[in-house]
Amino acid sequence: MTDTVKQTIDRIKGLKQHVVRVPVPPEFAFTGRVPYDMEIQGNMAMVTVWASTEAEAQRRAEEFFQNQP
């Protein structure tokens, strides 16, 4: 097994489910695919993200809301 494959498998094995809170921008609208389970109440979203750390989960959820058209 190559080092790249082993690193990928080890990363997948180390993923954990994190629930993070993210502010929802006022201009947000669902368009296209939503890659996470989430619940939006008012202007806050509780987003469930599989990541190796909570910081990574927070970053990925924030990026999702920031990159919406």
Secondary structure, DSSP 8 states (H G I E B T S, - for coil): --HHHHHHHHHHHT-EEEEEEEE--TT----S---SEEEEETTEEEEEEEESSHHHHHHHHHHHHHT--
